[in-house]
């Protein structure tokens, strides 16, 4: 991703360089892939983000590189069972009754929408973490923080969909929890290019780094 000169100037003024990580220690790095379930990626589901299907090859490529270098791949899945109770404000006020009911149905653990598409290369050695709301690292949202700490993870690579909602929310909380956090540009997708770019611009200014899949792979050791 090419950043506007004023963004580059401000980032360099803040941290001295545009990209702060020359190398990435794969043994302490996890590729956290957010919400690439059928509900968010496939036609016919309420939450479909059509551009997300276009990042599957890049996600698979980075996942394979992480495994080859001894890193971890973590697939995050949203489950809405009981969300009308534990996330009642969202379901009561931020969704129409029809959309609320459909989300509860299509993201239930027993529904096809909860599943991962067959074209994603999910391996038995990978980790799967189920979350309840946008950020997988919000209090009570999931066991992601404990899982990362149990595996000695200090650097988090974020991919998945959508860039400016669940991915950015999880990434921000990772940064706040003191993980080195990188948003992987071409392993992320939003509903529109504007939302994707706006999210990454703001992320770069204040929270962490943005790299492509190839740039991440070049840094892995």
C-alpha angles and dihedrals in degrees: 000000000000113000125210113258092248090056092049090049094051094045092050091047090053101044106011097243136049096233113031101191116074092174136017121215102223093200090065097035130092129193103218111198113196127210104331088151123136090258091064100034113032131079116258097033121110095234097049115151099186096196089060091076087062093063097053094097092050092047091050091048094053093043090054092048091050092052092046091053095045098258130133130255116205122189114203118206127188118224120191099189105136093002092131085068108033093036096030098145092057093047096042102041109017098046131050113244089254094052091044092053092047093049091050090051102042095043096046115120091246096052127093089237090070091059128093119246115256091236091068113089101231109172130199089242091060124094124240122203124184119213134193104208142016099293117051087204100051113116109283094001099113146324093263097116092050091046093051093047092047089058095045094248117170101159124056126197113198124211135152136065146355102016098202099041124033095008096049092040092054092044093051092051090047090055091048089052089056100255116142098244130199127184109214105220101204094037090060131075137189132184091259133021089238093059091047095049095042091052094050093045091055092043092053092050097056118002118037149310133313119210137162123242091258092049090052093048091050090056098047118109 
